[in-house]
Amino acid sequence: MPLVNHATKSMAIKIVYYGPGLSGKTTNLRYIYFKLEPAYRGELVCLETEAERTYFFDLLPIRAGLIGDFTVHFQLMTVPGQVFYEASRKSVLRGTDGLVFVADSQIPLLDANLECFDGLRRNCLQHDIDLNRVPLVFQYNKRDLPYLIPVETFNNLLNPRKCPWVEAVAINGVGVFETLREISKLTVPVAREKVFGPGSREGHRETGLSEQDLAPPGKPSEAEELDFIPPDRAAPFQVTKVRLKSIREIEGELEKLSKEFVEKTK
């Protein structure tokens, strides 16, 4: 269920990037953060476990236009890919509005992709999330490498319901924004219906994130006014690291970040 603040007319849609370790989940969020105009992105947050093996999640609110009179933000998060962070994966999935499954296209990692997707199915069941109904997009990443799993194989094994899919090379930005736009097309109408009830889709566009949605405030959406940061103004992004020791502390930090989002939009 989207997080709605009726006082400030704002809505946060939570999208979780899920996939096996080192498949490119964090790379996706870093690229999005680096390319978006500062006015349209929040602070990139990294939560690490005591072992310092991986990101716990990245939080990235993005202004994404309007649903009725409500300003929409997307909260993008990743789950840790390693299997020993299963409890953390479950915590991040709570309350998700949409999922992006980032698969590693290398042939030796086919079993890892299948195992991870099976884990996603189990974790969704524990949170009463119907994986057959939740908005879901597949990103088949690392398509620039040799010895790749064919897209047809991925779709047959992971995607029998024929969800949208994108071939990507996330480290170079290929397919990153395409994936974000695909999941937005699916989540925005569903979020609108959950908040405003059936029939609320009528009279509103269904395109999710468009160039105009992502363009800086007050600027037109022509080709020359892209939402990317020009190279001459690009600067390394800052990551705030928060070290946590337990799942309880992780859940507390998640709740704190959600409250901060509400406060900032007042």
C-alpha positions as CSV (number, residue, x, y, z in Angstrom):
1,M,0.0,0.0,0.0
2,P,1.5,3.4,-0.9
3,L,2.4,5.7,1.9
4,V,0.0,8.6,1.7
5,N,0.2,12.0,3.4
6,H,-3.2,13.7,2.9
7,A,-2.0,16.9,4.7
8,T,0.8,17.5,2.2
9,K,-0.9,15.8,-0.8
10,S,2.0,13.4,-1.3
11,M,2.3,9.7,-2.0
12,A,5.3,7.4,-1.8
13,I,5.4,4.3,-3.9
14,K,7.9,1.6,-2.8
15,I,9.8,-0.4,-5.4
16,V,12.2,-3.1,-4.4
17,Y,15.0,-4.3,-6.7
18,Y,15.5,-8.0,-5.9
19,G,18.0,-10.5,-7.3
20,P,21.0,-12.7,-6.6
21,G,24.3,-11.2,-5.2
22,L,26.2,-9.0,-7.6
23,S,23.5,-9.1,-10.3
24,G,23.5,-5.3,-10.5
25,K,20.8,-4.1,-8.1
26,T,22.8,-1.4,-6.4
27,T,24.4,-0.4,-9.8
28,N,20.9,0.4,-11.1
29,L,20.2,2.7,-8.2
30,R,23.6,4.4,-8.3
31,Y,23.1,5.1,-12.0
32,I,19.7,6.6,-11.5
33,Y,20.9,8.7,-8.6
34,F,23.9,10.0,-10.6
35,K,21.9,10.9,-13.6
36,L,18.9,12.6,-12.1
37,E,18.8,16.3,-11.5
38,P,19.4,17.1,-7.8
39,A,16.0,18.7,-7.5
40,Y,14.4,15.3,-8.4
41,R,16.2,13.0,-6.0
42,G,16.8,12.5,-2.3
43,E,19.8,11.4,-0.4
44,L,21.3,8.0,-1.3
45,V,21.4,5.9,1.9
46,C,23.4,2.8,2.4
47,L,22.7,0.4,5.3
48,E,25.4,-2.2,5.9
49,T,25.5,-5.1,8.3
50,E,28.3,-5.5,10.8
51,A,30.1,-7.9,8.3
52,E,30.3,-5.1,5.7
53,R,29.7,-7.5,2.9
54,T,27.0,-5.7,1.0
55,Y,24.5,-2.9,0.9
56,F,21.4,-3.6,2.9
57,F,19.3,-1.3,0.8
58,D,19.5,2.0,-1.0
59,L,16.8,4.5,-0.5
60,L,16.1,6.9,-3.3
61,P,12.9,9.0,-3.4
62,I,12.2,10.4,-6.8
63,R,9.6,13.0,-7.6
64,A,7.5,11.5,-10.4
65,G,4.6,13.8,-11.3
66,L,1.1,13.8,-10.0
67,I,-1.8,11.4,-9.3
68,G,-4.7,13.8,-9.1
69,D,-3.6,16.5,-6.6
70,F,-1.0,14.2,-5.0
71,T,2.7,14.5,-5.7
72,V,4.2,11.1,-6.3
73,H,7.6,9.9,-5.0
74,F,9.2,6.6,-5.7
75,Q,11.2,4.9,-2.9
76,L,13.7,2.6,-4.6
77,M,15.3,0.0,-2.5
78,T,17.6,-3.0,-3.0
79,V,17.8,-6.2,-1.0
80,P,21.1,-7.9,-0.1
81,G,21.8,-10.6,-2.6
82,Q,23.7,-13.1,-0.4
83,V,21.6,-16.0,0.9
84,F,22.6,-15.4,4.5
85,Y,20.7,-12.1,4.5
86,E,17.3,-13.8,4.1
87,A,15.8,-12.1,7.1
88,S,16.8,-8.7,5.7
89,R,15.2,-9.5,2.4
90,K,12.0,-10.2,4.1
91,S,12.1,-6.9,6.0
92,V,12.6,-4.9,2.9
93,L,9.8,-6.6,1.0
94,R,7.2,-5.5,3.6
95,G,4.8,-3.0,2.1
96,T,6.3,-3.1,-1.4
97,D,4.2,-1.7,-4.3
98,G,6.3,-3.1,-7.1
99,L,9.2,-5.4,-7.8
100,V,12.2,-5.4,-10.2
101,F,13.9,-8.7,-10.4
102,V,17.5,-8.2,-11.6
103,A,18.8,-11.4,-13.1
104,D,22.5,-12.1,-13.9
105,S,22.7,-13.2,-17.5
106,Q,25.9,-15.3,-17.1
107,I,25.2,-19.0,-17.8
108,P,27.0,-20.3,-14.7
109,L,24.6,-18.3,-12.6
110,L,21.3,-19.7,-13.9
111,D,20.8,-21.8,-10.8
112,A,21.5,-18.7,-8.6
113,N,18.8,-16.8,-10.4
114,L,16.2,-19.6,-10.1
115,E,17.0,-20.1,-6.4
116,C,16.7,-16.4,-5.7
117,F,13.4,-16.1,-7.5
118,D,12.1,-19.0,-5.6
119,G,13.2,-17.3,-2.4
120,L,11.3,-14.2,-3.6
121,R,8.2,-16.2,-4.0
122,R,8.5,-17.7,-0.5
123,N,9.2,-14.3,1.1
124,C,6.2,-12.7,-0.7
125,L,3.9,-15.3,0.7
126,Q,5.0,-14.5,4.2
127,H,4.0,-10.9,3.7
128,D,0.7,-11.8,2.0
129,I,2.0,-10.5,-1.3
130,D,0.6,-12.3,-4.4
131,L,3.5,-12.5,-6.8
132,N,1.0,-13.2,-9.6
133,R,-0.7,-9.8,-9.0
134,V,2.1,-7.5,-7.7
135,P,3.6,-5.2,-10.4
136,L,6.8,-7.0,-11.6
137,V,9.4,-6.2,-14.2
138,F,12.4,-8.4,-15.1
139,Q,15.8,-6.9,-15.9
140,Y,18.2,-9.3,-17.6
141,N,21.5,-7.6,-16.8
142,K,25.1,-8.0,-17.9
143,R,24.1,-8.6,-21.6
144,D,27.6,-7.3,-22.7
145,L,29.4,-10.4,-21.4
146,P,30.1,-13.6,-23.2
147,Y,28.3,-16.9,-22.6
148,L,24.8,-15.5,-21.9
149,I,21.6,-17.2,-20.9
150,P,19.1,-16.6,-23.8
151,V,16.2,-14.2,-23.1
152,E,13.8,-17.0,-24.2
153,T,15.2,-19.3,-21.5
154,F,14.8,-16.6,-18.8
155,N,11.2,-15.9,-19.9
156,N,10.4,-19.6,-19.9
157,L,11.8,-20.3,-16.4
158,L,11.2,-17.0,-14.6
159,N,8.5,-15.1,-16.5
160,P,5.7,-17.4,-17.7
161,R,3.1,-14.7,-16.9
162,K,4.9,-12.6,-19.5
163,C,5.7,-9.6,-17.4
164,P,7.6,-6.7,-19.0
165,W,11.4,-7.4,-19.3
166,V,14.4,-5.3,-20.3
167,E,17.9,-6.4,-21.5
168,A,20.4,-4.2,-19.6
169,V,24.1,-3.4,-19.1
170,A,23.5,-1.5,-15.8
171,I,27.1,-0.6,-15.3
172,N,26.9,1.5,-18.5
173,G,23.3,2.7,-17.9
174,V,21.9,0.6,-20.7
175,G,18.3,-0.4,-19.8
176,V,18.3,1.2,-16.4
177,F,15.8,4.0,-17.0
178,E,13.9,1.7,-19.3
179,T,13.4,-0.6,-16.4
180,L,12.4,2.2,-14.1
181,R,9.8,3.4,-16.6
182,E,8.4,0.0,-17.1
183,I,7.8,-0.6,-13.4
184,S,6.3,2.9,-13.0
185,K,3.8,2.1,-15.7
186,L,2.6,-0.8,-13.7
187,T,2.7,0.6,-10.2
188,V,1.2,4.0,-10.7
189,P,-2.2,2.8,-11.8
190,V,-2.4,0.2,-9.1
191,A,-1.3,2.7,-6.4
192,R,-4.0,5.1,-7.7
193,E,-6.7,2.5,-7.4
194,K,-5.6,1.3,-3.9
195,V,-5.7,4.9,-2.6
196,F,-8.7,6.4,-4.5
197,G,-10.7,3.2,-5.2
198,P,-11.8,1.4,-8.4
199,G,-12.5,3.6,-11.4
200,S,-10.0,6.2,-10.3
201,R,-7.8,5.4,-13.3
202,E,-10.3,7.1,-15.6
203,G,-9.3,10.5,-16.7
204,H,-5.6,10.1,-15.8
205,R,-2.8,9.1,-18.0
206,E,-1.3,5.6,-17.5
207,T,2.2,6.1,-18.8
208,G,4.0,6.1,-15.5
209,L,7.3,8.0,-15.6
210,S,7.6,10.1,-18.8
211,E,10.3,12.5,-19.9
212,Q,8.1,15.3,-18.5
213,D,7.7,13.6,-15.2
214,L,11.5,13.3,-14.8
215,A,12.3,16.8,-16.1
216,P,13.4,19.4,-13.6
217,P,10.7,21.8,-12.4
218,G,9.9,24.6,-14.8
219,K,11.7,23.1,-17.7
220,P,10.1,21.8,-20.9
221,S,10.4,18.1,-21.9
222,E,11.9,18.5,-25.3
223,A,14.8,16.3,-26.3
224,E,17.4,19.0,-25.5
225,E,16.0,19.2,-21.9
226,L,16.9,15.7,-20.7
227,D,16.6,14.6,-17.1
228,F,20.3,13.6,-17.0
229,I,23.0,15.6,-15.4
230,P,25.2,17.1,-18.2
231,P,28.8,15.7,-18.0
232,D,30.4,19.1,-17.3
233,R,28.2,19.4,-14.2
234,A,28.5,15.8,-13.1
235,A,30.0,15.2,-9.7
236,P,30.5,12.1,-7.6
237,F,27.5,11.4,-5.5
238,Q,27.6,11.1,-1.7
239,V,26.5,8.0,0.1
240,T,25.5,8.1,3.7
241,K,26.5,4.8,5.5
242,V,24.7,3.6,8.5
243,R,26.0,0.6,10.3
244,L,23.4,-1.7,11.9
245,K,23.8,-4.9,14.1
246,S,20.4,-6.5,14.1
247,I,17.2,-7.0,12.1
248,R,15.3,-5.1,14.8
249,E,17.6,-2.1,14.3
250,I,17.2,-2.4,10.5
251,E,13.4,-2.4,10.8
252,G,13.7,0.6,13.1
253,E,15.8,2.5,10.6
254,L,13.3,1.7,7.9
255,E,10.5,3.2,10.0
256,K,12.7,6.2,10.8
257,L,13.3,6.8,7.1
258,S,9.6,6.6,6.3
259,K,8.9,9.2,9.0
260,E,11.6,11.5,7.7
261,F,10.1,11.3,4.2
262,V,6.7,12.4,5.6
263,E,8.3,15.3,7.6
264,K,10.2,16.5,4.6
265,T,7.1,16.7,2.5
266,K,5.2,18.8,5.0
